[in-house]
Every structure is written in structure tokens, then in C-alpha cells.
Amino acid sequence: MSGSTFRILKQCIHCGNMFEAQKVTTAYCSHKCNSAHYKLKKRLERKEEAEKGLDKTRSFKPKITALNRAMINDKEFLTVKEIAVLFQCSPKAVYSFIRSGVLAATNLGKRKTLIKRSNIDKLFS
């Protein structure tokens, strides 16, 4: 089998069995172990990507600066993003408040939702 006169004994990365390798770079005892280990690596990569995606959605924190807060306090009508900054929550949560009827809002077109400042003040009184 091997073109060289010496034997190369190695341990398979996947199953752990000892085998006689034909090349120094061989890492698996068979094609079956190679395929199984490849599938395992790909499955773990997909799992890590999915977990990274979950971490991004859970860690939403809007940036609140003094300038943002001063601008928000002066306005009579606020957008969903501004209310998210004010409530320190995600815009999704604000839309959820609107859908449930807790917060009254007006839709101006497809992409513009405005909430009156007095409606927010009524929430907390």
C-alpha cells in the first residue's frame, strides 16, 4: 500500500482507533470517519451561528444621551424609536404596546407611526 518502507501509525480524530496511515497528513482511518467528522463540525458551526444571532436580539440597548433626551422632551409627537429610547426598550416592544392597546398611536403612511406626548403621560398617571 504505502510507497515508503516505514509504517506511520496514527489515531483517528473521529473514532479514536489506531490505523496505518499512507501519508503523514492523513487524519482519519476511513472515508466514513472523515464524512462523519465533517458533518459534526458543520453542525456545531450552524449551532454557534444560531446562538450568536440570539445574543444579538437579546442585547438591545438604545443609546441615551443628554441631547437625545432633551430633544425627546421638547417634542409633542414622538416616533417609535424615540419612545424606545425613552422607555429603554426595543422598538418591537413599543409596537407590542401599540397593538395591545396600552399605547395609542397614529399611523401616517406605511413607515411613520407617531405617538402623542399626552398619551405617554397618561400611561404613568
Buried (B, 14 or more C-beta within 10 A) or exposed (E): EEEEEEEEEBEBEBBEEEBEBEEEEBBBBEEEBBEBBEEEEEEEEEEEEEEEEEEEEEEEEBEEEEEBEEEBEEEEEBBBEBBBBBBEBBBEBBBEBBEEEEBBBEEEEEEEBBBBBEBBEEEEE
